[in-house]
């Protein structure tokens, strides 16, 4: 695949549409937008449990600080596991759009642009000596390039195997708007991991051995 450089310096799988600006509602009817967002968050949540990452809440209720989001508990584990979880929301939302017949290129491009915060979190937390890139980007000397498409591919494989669980969880989110971590585990039939102790002071780990997750989304 080819990454496309947008006018503002961002990269997307879909080519930027001429004269087309990102839309908060993705050009969807309200009910369809709720479905998209529910599948996005369900993708995060299901893969988090699969990767052994504890979550405390998934919500569709917007606040002053967050829109729909997953809240993680403190956890220490491989950065790759966390990164795939972050990529899974984007891929789950796009998969639902495709299955619903709501995936013209301009909407898929919009959907990518709405995942900027997820991508930024992945880029900012990658442990040395790696550098997350989007296609043929220059990498600082001494760094190893890791194309974001590899995270997409890994997320796609896991989502394909657990898509029924994602769909069930998304339906519950549409109905209830907010679920506890235990409810997510019960609905998906997956184990809710216990919270592990952590001892990493910053978001950017110095090695690939572990990562603290004090943030949401």
Backbone as JSON Lines, residues from 0, in Angstrom:
{"i":0,"aa":"X","n":[0.85,-1.19,0.0],"ca":[0.0,0.0,0.0],"c":[0.89,1.24,0.0]}
{"i":1,"aa":"X","n":[0.27,2.39,-0.25],"ca":[0.97,3.66,-0.3],"c":[0.38,4.62,0.72]}
{"i":2,"aa":"X","n":[1.24,5.24,1.5],"ca":[0.79,6.31,2.39],"c":[0.75,7.61,1.61]}
{"i":3,"aa":"X","n":[-0.29,8.41,1.87],"ca":[-0.46,9.68,1.17],"c":[-0.22,10.83,2.15]}
{"i":4,"aa":"X","n":[0.64,11.75,1.74],"ca":[0.95,12.92,2.56],"c":[-0.15,13.97,2.37]}
{"i":5,"aa":"X","n":[-0.78,14.36,3.47],"ca":[-1.82,15.38,3.43],"c":[-1.21,16.78,3.47]}
{"i":6,"aa":"X","n":[-2.02,17.78,3.16],"ca":[-1.54,19.16,3.09],"c":[-0.96,19.64,4.42]}
{"i":7,"aa":"X","n":[-1.46,19.09,5.55],"ca":[-1.0,19.54,6.85],"c":[0.13,18.68,7.41]}
{"i":8,"aa":"X","n":[0.67,17.77,6.6],"ca":[1.78,16.95,7.04],"c":[1.39,15.6,7.6]}
{"i":9,"aa":"X","n":[0.11,15.33,7.75],"ca":[-0.34,14.03,8.23],"c":[-0.29,13.01,7.09]}
{"i":10,"aa":"X","n":[-0.24,11.73,7.45],"ca":[-0.24,10.65,6.46],"c":[-1.52,9.84,6.6]}
{"i":11,"aa":"X","n":[-2.09,9.44,5.46],"ca":[-3.29,8.61,5.45],"c":[-3.17,7.53,4.39]}
{"i":12,"aa":"X","n":[-3.85,6.42,4.64],"ca":[-3.9,5.34,3.65],"c":[-4.73,5.8,2.44]}
{"i":13,"aa":"X","n":[-5.82,6.51,2.72],"ca":[-6.66,7.05,1.66],"c":[-6.09,8.39,1.21]}
{"i":14,"aa":"X","n":[-6.12,8.63,-0.08],"ca":[-5.62,9.89,-0.61],"c":[-6.53,11.04,-0.19]}
{"i":15,"aa":"X","n":[-5.93,12.14,0.19],"ca":[-6.71,13.32,0.56],"c":[-7.58,13.75,-0.6]}
{"i":16,"aa":"X","n":[-8.85,14.0,-0.3],"ca":[-9.79,14.39,-1.34],"c":[-9.62,15.87,-1.68]}
{"i":17,"aa":"X","n":[-9.51,16.22,-2.96],"ca":[-9.33,17.64,-3.33],"c":[-10.47,18.49,-2.8]}
{"i":18,"aa":"X","n":[-10.12,19.53,-2.06],"ca":[-11.12,20.44,-1.54],"c":[-12.02,19.84,-0.48]}
{"i":19,"aa":"X","n":[-11.64,18.67,0.05],"ca":[-12.49,17.98,1.01],"c":[-11.91,18.15,2.41]}
{"i":20,"aa":"X","n":[-12.71,18.61,3.35],"ca":[-12.25,18.86,4.71],"c":[-12.79,17.78,5.65]}
{"i":21,"aa":"X","n":[-12.05,17.44,6.71],"ca":[-12.56,16.47,7.69],"c":[-13.88,16.92,8.29]}
{"i":22,"aa":"X","n":[-14.81,15.99,8.45],"ca":[-16.11,16.29,9.02],"c":[-16.25,15.56,10.35]}
{"i":23,"aa":"X","n":[-16.72,16.27,11.36],"ca":[-16.86,15.66,12.68],"c":[-17.79,14.46,12.67]}
{"i":24,"aa":"X","n":[-18.8,14.49,11.8],"ca":[-19.76,13.38,11.77],"c":[-19.47,12.37,10.67]}
{"i":25,"aa":"X","n":[-18.31,12.5,10.02],"ca":[-17.89,11.6,8.93],"c":[-18.9,11.57,7.79]}
{"i":26,"aa":"X","n":[-19.83,12.53,7.77],"ca":[-20.86,12.52,6.74],"c":[-21.88,11.42,6.96]}
{"i":27,"aa":"X","n":[-22.03,10.95,8.2],"ca":[-22.94,9.85,8.53],"c":[-24.21,10.38,9.2]}
{"i":28,"aa":"X","n":[-25.27,9.61,9.08],"ca":[-26.46,9.89,9.87],"c":[-26.12,9.63,11.34]}
{"i":29,"aa":"X","n":[-26.81,10.3,12.27],"ca":[-26.46,10.15,13.69],"c":[-26.4,8.71,14.18]}
{"i":30,"aa":"X","n":[-27.35,7.88,13.78],"ca":[-27.35,6.48,14.24],"c":[-26.16,5.72,13.69]}
{"i":31,"aa":"X","n":[-25.78,6.02,12.46],"ca":[-24.62,5.34,11.87],"c":[-23.32,5.82,12.52]}
{"i":32,"aa":"X","n":[-23.25,7.09,12.88],"ca":[-22.06,7.59,13.55],"c":[-21.88,6.92,14.91]}
{"i":33,"aa":"X","n":[-22.98,6.7,15.62],"ca":[-22.9,5.99,16.9],"c":[-22.38,4.58,16.69]}
{"i":34,"aa":"X","n":[-22.86,3.91,15.65],"ca":[-22.39,2.56,15.35],"c":[-20.89,2.56,15.05]}
{"i":35,"aa":"X","n":[-20.45,3.49,14.24],"ca":[-19.02,3.58,13.92],"c":[-18.19,3.76,15.18]}
{"i":36,"aa":"X","n":[-18.59,4.73,16.02],"ca":[-17.83,5.01,17.23],"c":[-17.85,3.82,18.19]}
{"i":37,"aa":"X","n":[-18.99,3.14,18.27],"ca":[-19.09,1.97,19.15],"c":[-18.15,0.86,18.69]}
{"i":38,"aa":"X","n":[-18.06,0.64,17.38],"ca":[-17.15,-0.39,16.88],"c":[-15.69,0.02,17.07]}
{"i":39,"aa":"X","n":[-15.41,1.3,16.93],"ca":[-14.06,1.8,17.18],"c":[-13.63,1.48,18.61]}
{"i":40,"aa":"X","n":[-14.47,1.85,19.58],"ca":[-14.11,1.62,20.98],"c":[-14.12,0.14,21.32]}
{"i":41,"aa":"X","n":[-15.04,-0.62,20.73],"ca":[-15.08,-2.06,20.98],"c":[-13.82,-2.73,20.44]}
{"i":42,"aa":"X","n":[-13.31,-2.23,19.31],"ca":[-12.06,-2.77,18.78],"c":[-10.92,-2.57,19.75]}
{"i":43,"aa":"X","n":[-10.8,-1.36,20.31],"ca":[-9.8,-1.1,21.33],"c":[-9.95,-2.08,22.51]}
{"i":44,"aa":"X","n":[-11.19,-2.17,23.01],"ca":[-11.43,-2.89,24.25],"c":[-11.19,-4.4,24.1]}
{"i":45,"aa":"X","n":[-11.71,-4.99,23.04],"ca":[-11.54,-6.44,22.86],"c":[-10.08,-6.79,22.7]}
{"i":46,"aa":"X","n":[-9.36,-6.04,21.9],"ca":[-7.94,-6.36,21.71],"c":[-7.13,-6.07,22.97]}
{"i":47,"aa":"X","n":[-7.56,-5.1,23.77],"ca":[-6.87,-4.87,25.03],"c":[-6.95,-6.11,25.92]}
{"i":48,"aa":"X","n":[-8.14,-6.68,26.04],"ca":[-8.28,-7.89,26.85],"c":[-7.47,-9.05,26.26]}
{"i":49,"aa":"X","n":[-7.48,-9.16,24.95],"ca":[-6.69,-10.21,24.3],"c":[-5.2,-10.06,24.6]}
{"i":50,"aa":"X","n":[-4.73,-8.83,24.71],"ca":[-3.32,-8.57,24.93],"c":[-2.98,-8.52,26.43]}
{"i":51,"aa":"X","n":[-3.96,-8.77,27.28],"ca":[-3.7,-8.77,28.72],"c":[-3.63,-7.39,29.33]}
{"i":52,"aa":"X","n":[-4.22,-6.4,28.68],"ca":[-4.2,-5.03,29.18],"c":[-5.52,-4.76,29.91]}
{"i":53,"aa":"X","n":[-5.47,-4.44,31.2],"ca":[-6.71,-4.23,31.95],"c":[-7.38,-2.91,31.59]}
{"i":54,"aa":"X","n":[-8.7,-2.91,31.5],"ca":[-9.46,-1.69,31.26],"c":[-10.48,-1.52,32.38]}
{"i":55,"aa":"X","n":[-10.81,-0.3,32.68],"ca":[-11.77,-0.03,33.75],"c":[-13.11,0.45,33.22]}
{"i":56,"aa":"X","n":[-13.12,0.99,32.0],"ca":[-14.37,1.55,31.51],"c":[-14.28,1.78,30.01]}
{"i":57,"aa":"X","n":[-15.41,1.62,29.33],"ca":[-15.56,2.04,27.94],"c":[-16.8,2.91,27.89]}
{"i":58,"aa":"X","n":[-16.67,4.09,27.32],"ca":[-17.81,5.01,27.35],"c":[-18.03,5.66,25.99]}
{"i":59,"aa":"X","n":[-19.29,5.91,25.72],"ca":[-19.69,6.67,24.54],"c":[-20.19,8.05,24.96]}
{"i":60,"aa":"X","n":[-20.07,8.36,26.25],"ca":[-20.58,9.61,26.8],"c":[-19.48,10.66,26.73]}
{"i":61,"aa":"X","n":[-19.69,11.68,25.96],"ca":[-18.67,12.73,25.81],"c":[-18.58,13.58,27.07]}
{"i":62,"aa":"X","n":[-17.35,13.99,27.39],"ca":[-17.11,14.91,28.49],"c":[-16.34,16.11,27.94]}
{"i":63,"aa":"X","n":[-15.97,17.03,28.83],"ca":[-15.19,18.18,28.4],"c":[-13.81,17.75,27.91]}
{"i":64,"aa":"X","n":[-13.3,16.61,28.41],"ca":[-11.95,16.17,28.07],"c":[-11.92,15.11,26.98]}
{"i":65,"aa":"X","n":[-12.95,14.29,26.87],"ca":[-12.91,13.16,25.95],"c":[-14.24,13.0,25.21]}
{"i":66,"aa":"X","n":[-14.12,12.46,24.01],"ca":[-15.3,11.94,23.34],"c":[-15.41,10.48,23.78]}
{"i":67,"aa":"X","n":[-15.92,9.61,22.92],"ca":[-15.95,8.19,23.25],"c":[-14.52,7.71,23.49]}
{"i":68,"aa":"X","n":[-14.32,6.87,24.52],"ca":[-12.97,6.42,24.8],"c":[-12.96,5.18,25.68]}
{"i":69,"aa":"X","n":[-11.81,4.53,25.69],"ca":[-11.53,3.41,26.6],"c":[-10.59,3.92,27.68]}
{"i":70,"aa":"X","n":[-10.87,3.56,28.91],"ca":[-9.98,3.92,30.02],"c":[-9.21,2.67,30.44]}
{"i":71,"aa":"X","n":[-7.88,2.75,30.37],"ca":[-7.03,1.65,30.76],"c":[-6.62,1.79,32.22]}
{"i":72,"aa":"X","n":[-6.39,0.65,32.87],"ca":[-5.76,0.65,34.19],"c":[-4.25,0.64,34.0]}
{"i":73,"aa":"X","n":[-3.51,0.92,35.07],"ca":[-2.05,0.83,34.98],"c":[-1.64,-0.57,34.55]}
{"i":74,"aa":"X","n":[-0.63,-0.62,33.73],"ca":[-0.22,-1.91,33.15],"c":[1.23,-1.81,32.71]}
{"i":75,"aa":"X","n":[1.96,-2.89,32.82],"ca":[3.33,-2.93,32.33],"c":[3.47,-4.13,31.42]}
{"i":76,"aa":"X","n":[3.86,-3.89,30.18],"ca":[3.97,-4.98,29.22],"c":[4.6,-4.51,27.94]}
{"i":77,"aa":"X","n":[4.67,-5.37,26.93],"ca":[5.33,-5.01,25.66],"c":[4.63,-3.85,24.95]}
{"i":78,"aa":"X","n":[5.43,-2.93,24.46],"ca":[4.87,-1.79,23.73],"c":[4.06,-2.24,22.53]}
{"i":79,"aa":"X","n":[4.51,-3.29,21.83],"ca":[3.82,-3.75,20.63],"c":[2.37,-4.11,20.93]}
{"i":80,"aa":"X","n":[2.12,-4.76,22.07],"ca":[0.76,-5.14,22.44],"c":[-0.12,-3.91,22.57]}
{"i":81,"aa":"X","n":[0.39,-2.9,23.25],"ca":[-0.36,-1.66,23.41],"c":[-0.59,-0.97,22.07]}
{"i":82,"aa":"X","n":[0.43,-0.93,21.23],"ca":[0.33,-0.23,19.95],"c":[-0.73,-0.87,19.06]}
{"i":83,"aa":"X","n":[-0.8,-2.19,19.05],"ca":[-1.81,-2.88,18.24],"c":[-3.21,-2.57,18.76]}
{"i":84,"aa":"X","n":[-3.35,-2.48,20.08],"ca":[-4.64,-2.11,20.66],"c":[-5.06,-0.73,20.18]}
{"i":85,"aa":"X","n":[-4.13,0.21,20.15],"ca":[-4.46,1.56,19.7],"c":[-4.84,1.58,18.23]}
{"i":86,"aa":"X","n":[-4.16,0.77,17.42],"ca":[-4.48,0.72,15.99],"c":[-5.81,0.03,15.73]}
{"i":87,"aa":"X","n":[-6.25,-0.83,16.64],"ca":[-7.45,-1.63,16.42],"c":[-8.72,-0.8,16.37]}
{"i":88,"aa":"X","n":[-8.78,0.32,17.08],"ca":[-9.99,1.13,17.02],"c":[-10.24,1.65,15.62]}
{"i":89,"aa":"X","n":[-9.21,2.18,15.03],"ca":[-9.31,2.69,13.66],"c":[-9.75,1.6,12.7]}
{"i":90,"aa":"X","n":[-9.11,0.44,12.8],"ca":[-9.4,-0.63,11.85],"c":[-10.79,-1.23,12.07]}
{"i":91,"aa":"X","n":[-11.24,-1.29,13.3],"ca":[-12.58,-1.81,13.58],"c":[-13.64,-0.86,13.04]}
{"i":92,"aa":"X","n":[-13.43,0.45,13.23],"ca":[-14.38,1.41,12.68],"c":[-14.46,1.35,11.18]}
{"i":93,"aa":"X","n":[-13.31,1.21,10.52],"ca":[-13.3,1.13,9.06],"c":[-13.92,-0.18,8.57]}
{"i":94,"aa":"X","n":[-13.68,-1.26,9.31],"ca":[-14.29,-2.53,8.9],"c":[-15.8,-2.44,8.97]}
{"i":95,"aa":"X","n":[-16.32,-1.81,10.03],"ca":[-17.77,-1.67,10.12],"c":[-18.31,-0.82,8.97]}
{"i":96,"aa":"X","n":[-17.64,0.27,8.65],"ca":[-18.08,1.11,7.53],"c":[-18.15,0.3,6.25]}
{"i":97,"aa":"X","n":[-17.15,-0.52,6.0],"ca":[-17.12,-1.34,4.78],"c":[-18.26,-2.34,4.77]}
{"i":98,"aa":"X","n":[-18.48,-3.01,5.9],"ca":[-19.55,-4.01,5.96],"c":[-20.93,-3.38,5.82]}
{"i":99,"aa":"X","n":[-21.06,-2.14,6.29],"ca":[-22.35,-1.45,6.22],"c":[-22.56,-0.77,4.87]}
{"i":100,"aa":"X","n":[-21.6,-0.87,3.96],"ca":[-21.72,-0.23,2.66],"c":[-21.62,1.28,2.75]}
{"i":101,"aa":"X","n":[-20.85,1.77,3.74],"ca":[-20.73,3.22,3.98],"c":[-19.28,3.67,3.89]}
{"i":102,"aa":"X","n":[-18.55,3.11,2.92],"ca":[-17.11,3.34,2.89],"c":[-16.59,3.9,1.58]}
{"i":103,"aa":"X","n":[-17.13,5.02,1.09],"ca":[-16.48,5.66,-0.05],"c":[-15.14,6.23,0.39]}
{"i":104,"aa":"X","n":[-14.22,6.47,-0.53],"ca":[-12.88,6.93,-0.16],"c":[-12.86,8.18,0.72]}
{"i":105,"aa":"X","n":[-13.75,9.14,0.43],"ca":[-13.71,10.37,1.22],"c":[-14.1,10.12,2.67]}
{"i":106,"aa":"X","n":[-15.02,9.15,2.92],"ca":[-15.39,8.86,4.31],"c":[-14.28,8.09,5.02]}
{"i":107,"aa":"X","n":[-13.64,7.17,4.31],"ca":[-12.53,6.44,4.92],"c":[-11.39,7.4,5.26]}
{"i":108,"aa":"X","n":[-11.17,8.37,4.39],"ca":[-10.15,9.38,4.68],"c":[-10.52,10.17,5.93]}
{"i":109,"aa":"X","n":[-11.79,10.57,6.02],"ca":[-12.26,11.27,7.21],"c":[-12.06,10.42,8.46]}
{"i":110,"aa":"X","n":[-12.39,9.14,8.35],"ca":[-12.25,8.25,9.51],"c":[-10.8,8.18,9.97]}
{"i":111,"aa":"X","n":[-9.87,8.13,9.02],"ca":[-8.45,8.13,9.39],"c":[-8.07,9.41,10.12]}
{"i":112,"aa":"X","n":[-8.53,10.53,9.62],"ca":[-8.17,11.81,10.24],"c":[-8.71,11.92,11.66]}
{"i":113,"aa":"X","n":[-9.77,11.19,11.96],"ca":[-10.32,11.22,13.31],"c":[-9.55,10.31,14.27]}
{"i":114,"aa":"X","n":[-8.56,9.58,13.77],"ca":[-7.76,8.7,14.62],"c":[-6.39,9.3,14.91]}
{"i":115,"aa":"X","n":[-6.26,10.6,14.72],"ca":[-4.97,11.26,14.92],"c":[-4.43,11.05,16.32]}
{"i":116,"aa":"X","n":[-5.31,11.14,17.34],"ca":[-4.83,11.01,18.72],"c":[-4.31,9.61,19.0]}
{"i":117,"aa":"X","n":[-4.99,8.58,18.45],"ca":[-4.51,7.21,18.62],"c":[-3.13,7.05,17.99]}
{"i":118,"aa":"X","n":[-2.98,7.54,16.79],"ca":[-1.7,7.41,16.09],"c":[-0.61,8.2,16.81]}
{"i":119,"aa":"X","n":[-0.94,9.38,17.29],"ca":[0.06,10.19,17.97],"c":[0.55,9.49,19.24]}
{"i":120,"aa":"X","n":[-0.37,8.86,19.96],"ca":[0.03,8.14,21.17],"c":[1.01,7.02,20.85]}
{"i":121,"aa":"X","n":[0.75,6.3,19.77],"ca":[1.66,5.23,19.36],"c":[3.03,5.79,19.0]}
{"i":122,"aa":"X","n":[3.04,6.85,18.21],"ca":[4.3,7.46,17.77],"c":[5.1,7.97,18.95]}
{"i":123,"aa":"X","n":[4.42,8.58,19.91],"ca":[5.11,9.21,21.03],"c":[5.61,8.22,22.08]}
{"i":124,"aa":"X","n":[5.1,6.99,22.06],"ca":[5.49,6.03,23.08],"c":[6.41,4.92,22.56]}
{"i":125,"aa":"X","n":[6.71,4.92,21.27],"ca":[7.55,3.83,20.73],"c":[8.91,3.84,21.43]}
{"i":126,"aa":"X","n":[9.38,2.68,21.89],"ca":[10.66,2.63,22.59],"c":[11.83,2.68,21.62]}
{"i":127,"aa":"X","n":[12.91,3.24,22.07],"ca":[14.14,3.23,21.28],"c":[14.61,1.79,21.11]}
{"i":128,"aa":"X","n":[15.24,1.45,19.97],"ca":[15.74,2.36,18.94],"c":[14.76,2.54,17.78]}
{"i":129,"aa":"X","n":[13.48,2.26,18.0],"ca":[12.52,2.3,16.91],"c":[11.99,3.7,16.65]}
{"i":130,"aa":"X","n":[11.48,3.88,15.46],"ca":[10.83,5.12,15.05],"c":[9.64,4.72,14.19]}
{"i":131,"aa":"X","n":[8.43,5.14,14.58],"ca":[7.24,4.82,13.79],"c":[7.21,5.73,12.58]}
{"i":132,"aa":"X","n":[7.03,5.14,11.41],"ca":[6.99,5.9,10.16],"c":[5.74,5.54,9.38]}
{"i":133,"aa":"X","n":[5.46,6.35,8.39],"ca":[4.33,6.13,7.49],"c":[4.9,6.12,6.07]}
{"i":134,"aa":"X","n":[5.26,4.92,5.62],"ca":[5.85,4.81,4.3],"c":[7.32,5.21,4.29]}
{"i":135,"aa":"X","n":[7.73,5.85,3.21],"ca":[9.14,6.19,3.0],"c":[9.49,7.53,3.66]}
{"i":136,"aa":"X","n":[9.51,7.52,4.97],"ca":[9.9,8.72,5.72],"c":[11.36,8.59,6.16]}
{"i":137,"aa":"X","n":[12.01,9.71,6.3],"ca":[13.38,9.7,6.8],"c":[13.39,9.31,8.27]}
{"i":138,"aa":"X","n":[14.37,8.5,8.63],"ca":[14.51,8.04,10.01],"c":[15.82,8.56,10.56]}
{"i":139,"aa":"X","n":[15.82,9.12,11.77],"ca":[17.08,9.62,12.34],"c":[18.13,8.51,12.42]}
{"i":140,"aa":"X","n":[19.37,8.9,12.31],"ca":[20.46,7.94,12.38],"c":[20.42,7.18,13.71]}
{"i":141,"aa":"X","n":[20.59,5.87,13.62],"ca":[20.57,5.03,14.81],"c":[19.19,4.51,15.17]}
{"i":142,"aa":"X","n":[18.16,4.91,14.42],"ca":[16.8,4.44,14.67],"c":[16.41,3.36,13.66]}
{"i":143,"aa":"X","n":[15.47,2.5,14.04],"ca":[14.94,1.46,13.17],"c":[13.5,1.79,12.81]}
{"i":144,"aa":"X","n":[13.2,1.86,11.52],"ca":[11.87,2.26,11.06],"c":[10.86,1.14,11.29]}
{"i":145,"aa":"X","n":[9.7,1.5,11.8],"ca":[8.57,0.59,11.96],"c":[7.37,1.23,11.29]}
{"i":146,"aa":"X","n":[6.96,0.7,10.14],"ca":[5.84,1.29,9.4],"c":[4.53,1.02,10.13]}
{"i":147,"aa":"X","n":[3.72,2.06,10.28],"ca":[2.44,1.94,10.99],"c":[1.53,0.91,10.35]}
{"i":148,"aa":"X","n":[1.73,0.64,9.07],"ca":[0.88,-0.34,8.41],"c":[1.05,-1.73,9.04]}
{"i":149,"aa":"X","n":[2.2,-2.01,9.64],"ca":[2.39,-3.28,10.32],"c":[1.47,-3.41,11.52]}
{"i":150,"aa":"X","n":[1.21,-2.3,12.19],"ca":[0.26,-2.32,13.3],"c":[-1.16,-2.53,12.79]}
{"i":151,"aa":"X","n":[-1.5,-1.88,11.69],"ca":[-2.8,-2.1,11.07],"c":[-2.98,-3.57,10.71]}
{"i":152,"aa":"X","n":[-1.97,-4.16,10.09],"ca":[-2.06,-5.55,9.65],"c":[-2.26,-6.48,10.85]}
{"i":153,"aa":"X","n":[-1.5,-6.24,11.91],"ca":[-1.61,-7.09,13.1],"c":[-2.99,-6.94,13.73]}
{"i":154,"aa":"X","n":[-3.5,-5.71,13.77],"ca":[-4.83,-5.49,14.32],"c":[-5.89,-6.17,13.47]}
{"i":155,"aa":"X","n":[-5.75,-6.11,12.16],"ca":[-6.72,-6.74,11.26],"c":[-6.81,-8.24,11.49]}
{"i":156,"aa":"X","n":[-5.66,-8.89,11.7],"ca":[-5.65,-10.33,11.93],"c":[-6.42,-10.67,13.2]}
{"i":157,"aa":"X","n":[-6.16,-9.94,14.28],"ca":[-6.85,-10.22,15.53],"c":[-8.33,-9.88,15.46]}
{"i":158,"aa":"X","n":[-8.66,-8.78,14.81],"ca":[-10.07,-8.41,14.66],"c":[-10.83,-9.45,13.86]}
{"i":159,"aa":"X","n":[-10.2,-10.01,12.84],"ca":[-10.87,-11.04,12.03],"c":[-11.23,-12.24,12.88]}
{"i":160,"aa":"X","n":[-10.36,-12.6,13.81],"ca":[-10.62,-13.76,14.65],"c":[-11.61,-13.51,15.77]}
{"i":161,"aa":"X","n":[-11.79,-12.24,16.14],"ca":[-12.67,-11.91,17.27],"c":[-13.73,-10.88,16.88]}
{"i":162,"aa":"X","n":[-14.08,-10.85,15.61],"ca":[-15.07,-9.88,15.15],"c":[-16.44,-10.07,15.8]}
{"i":163,"aa":"X","n":[-16.92,-11.31,16.01],"ca":[-18.21,-11.45,16.71],"c":[-18.2,-10.8,18.1]}
{"i":164,"aa":"X","n":[-17.09,-10.92,18.81],"ca":[-17.0,-10.29,20.13],"c":[-17.03,-8.76,20.01]}
{"i":165,"aa":"X","n":[-16.36,-8.24,19.0],"ca":[-16.38,-6.79,18.78],"c":[-17.8,-6.34,18.45]}
{"i":166,"aa":"X","n":[-18.49,-7.07,17.6],"ca":[-19.86,-6.7,17.23],"c":[-20.78,-6.74,18.44]}
{"i":167,"aa":"X","n":[-20.66,-7.77,19.26],"ca":[-21.51,-7.88,20.45],"c":[-21.24,-6.73,21.42]}
{"i":168,"aa":"X","n":[-19.98,-6.42,21.61],"ca":[-19.64,-5.33,22.52],"c":[-20.12,-3.99,21.98]}
{"i":169,"aa":"X","n":[-19.99,-3.79,20.67],"ca":[-20.46,-2.55,20.06],"c":[-21.97,-2.4,20.24]}
{"i":170,"aa":"X","n":[-22.71,-3.48,20.09],"ca":[-24.17,-3.43,20.28],"c":[-24.51,-3.04,21.71]}
{"i":171,"aa":"X","n":[-23.76,-3.56,22.67],"ca":[-24.0,-3.22,24.06],"c":[-23.67,-1.76,24.33]}
{"i":172,"aa":"X","n":[-22.63,-1.23,23.69],"ca":[-22.28,0.17,23.85],"c":[-23.34,1.09,23.25]}
{"i":173,"aa":"X","n":[-23.88,0.7,22.12],"ca":[-24.95,1.48,21.51],"c":[-26.16,1.54,22.44]}
{"i":174,"aa":"X","n":[-26.44,0.42,23.1],"ca":[-27.6,0.36,23.99],"c":[-27.38,1.08,25.31]}
{"i":175,"aa":"X","n":[-26.21,0.86,25.93],"ca":[-25.99,1.35,27.29],"c":[-25.1,2.59,27.36]}
{"i":176,"aa":"X","n":[-24.34,2.84,26.32],"ca":[-23.45,4.0,26.21],"c":[-22.2,3.91,27.09]}
{"i":177,"aa":"X","n":[-22.23,3.17,28.18],"ca":[-21.07,3.05,29.04],"c":[-21.05,1.68,29.71]}
{"i":178,"aa":"X","n":[-19.86,1.07,29.78],"ca":[-19.7,-0.25,30.37],"c":[-18.46,-0.27,31.24]}
{"i":179,"aa":"X","n":[-18.51,-1.02,32.32],"ca":[-17.32,-1.22,33.15],"c":[-16.42,-2.25,32.48]}
{"i":180,"aa":"X","n":[-15.18,-2.31,32.95],"ca":[-14.27,-3.31,32.42],"c":[-14.8,-4.72,32.6]}
{"i":181,"aa":"X","n":[-15.41,-4.99,33.75],"ca":[-15.95,-6.33,33.99],"c":[-17.11,-6.63,33.05]}
{"i":182,"aa":"X","n":[-17.95,-5.66,32.78],"ca":[-19.04,-5.87,31.82],"c":[-18.5,-6.15,30.43]}
{"i":183,"aa":"X","n":[-17.44,-5.45,30.05],"ca":[-16.8,-5.71,28.75],"c":[-16.31,-7.15,28.69]}
{"i":184,"aa":"X","n":[-15.68,-7.6,29.77],"ca":[-15.18,-8.98,29.81],"c":[-16.33,-9.98,29.72]}
{"i":185,"aa":"X","n":[-17.41,-9.72,30.45],"ca":[-18.55,-10.63,30.45],"c":[-19.2,-10.71,29.07]}
{"i":186,"aa":"X","n":[-19.36,-9.57,28.43],"ca":[-20.02,-9.54,27.12],"c":[-19.15,-10.22,26.06]}
{"i":187,"aa":"X","n":[-17.85,-9.98,26.13],"ca":[-16.95,-10.53,25.11],"c":[-16.5,-11.95,25.42]}
{"i":188,"aa":"X","n":[-16.74,-12.4,26.64],"ca":[-16.3,-13.74,27.01],"c":[-14.8,-13.85,27.2]}
{"i":189,"aa":"X","n":[-14.15,-12.73,27.47],"ca":[-12.7,-12.7,27.65],"c":[-12.36,-12.37,29.09]}
{"i":190,"aa":"X","n":[-11.17,-12.73,29.51],"ca":[-10.73,-12.5,30.88],"c":[-10.34,-11.05,31.08]}
{"i":191,"aa":"X","n":[-10.79,-10.46,32.18],"ca":[-10.36,-9.12,32.54],"c":[-9.07,-9.23,33.34]}
{"i":192,"aa":"X","n":[-7.95,-8.76,32.79],"ca":[-6.67,-8.89,33.51],"c":[-6.68,-8.09,34.8]}
{"i":193,"aa":"X","n":[-5.92,-8.58,35.77],"ca":[-5.76,-7.82,37.0],"c":[-4.73,-6.72,36.78]}
{"i":194,"aa":"X","n":[-4.81,-5.68,37.57],"ca":[-3.89,-4.57,37.42],"c":[-2.51,-4.96,37.91]}
{"i":195,"aa":"X","n":[-1.5,-4.72,37.1],"ca":[-0.13,-5.03,37.47],"c":[0.55,-3.78,38.02]}
{"i":196,"aa":"X","n":[1.52,-3.97,38.89],"ca":[2.29,-2.84,39.38],"c":[3.21,-2.33,38.28]}
{"i":197,"aa":"X","n":[3.48,-1.04,38.29],"ca":[4.31,-0.45,37.24],"c":[5.4,0.4,37.86]}
{"i":198,"aa":"X","n":[6.48,0.56,37.16],"ca":[7.6,1.36,37.66],"c":[8.32,2.04,36.5]}
{"i":199,"aa":"X","n":[7.53,2.71,35.64],"ca":[8.09,3.44,34.51],"c":[7.57,4.87,34.62]}
{"i":200,"aa":"X","n":[8.46,5.86,34.79],"ca":[8.01,7.2,35.14],"c":[7.43,8.03,34.01]}
{"i":201,"aa":"X","n":[7.64,7.64,32.75],"ca":[7.18,8.48,31.65],"c":[6.47,7.66,30.6]}
{"i":202,"aa":"X","n":[5.76,8.35,29.7],"ca":[5.05,7.67,28.62],"c":[6.02,7.01,27.66]}
{"i":203,"aa":"X","n":[7.17,7.59,27.44],"ca":[8.13,7.03,26.49],"c":[9.07,6.08,27.22]}
{"i":204,"aa":"X","n":[8.88,4.77,26.98],"ca":[9.73,3.78,27.63],"c":[11.12,3.81,27.01]}
{"i":205,"aa":"X","n":[12.12,3.49,27.81],"ca":[13.48,3.49,27.31],"c":[13.85,2.16,26.67]}
{"i":206,"aa":"X","n":[13.04,1.15,26.87],"ca":[13.28,-0.15,26.24],"c":[11.94,-0.74,25.85]}
{"i":207,"aa":"X","n":[11.96,-1.9,25.22],"ca":[10.72,-2.53,24.81],"c":[10.14,-3.43,25.87]}
{"i":208,"aa":"X","n":[10.66,-3.36,27.11],"ca":[10.23,-4.3,28.13],"c":[8.9,-3.95,28.77]}
{"i":209,"aa":"X","n":[8.54,-2.68,28.77],"ca":[7.31,-2.34,29.45],"c":[6.84,-0.95,29.13]}
{"i":210,"aa":"X","n":[5.59,-0.64,29.54],"ca":[5.0,0.66,29.24],"c":[3.92,0.94,30.25]}
{"i":211,"aa":"X","n":[3.91,2.14,30.79],"ca":[2.85,2.55,31.71],"c":[1.74,3.21,30.92]}
{"i":212,"aa":"X","n":[0.5,2.92,31.26],"ca":[-0.64,3.48,30.54],"c":[-1.52,4.29,31.49]}
{"i":213,"aa":"X","n":[-1.15,5.53,31.82],"ca":[-1.98,6.34,32.71],"c":[-3.0,7.19,31.97]}
{"i":214,"aa":"X","n":[-3.11,7.01,30.65],"ca":[-3.99,7.88,29.87],"c":[-5.2,7.12,29.35]}
{"i":215,"aa":"X","n":[-6.12,7.82,28.7],"ca":[-7.28,7.19,28.1],"c":[-7.25,7.4,26.6]}
{"i":216,"aa":"X","n":[-8.11,6.62,25.94],"ca":[-8.31,6.67,24.48],"c":[-7.29,5.78,23.78]}
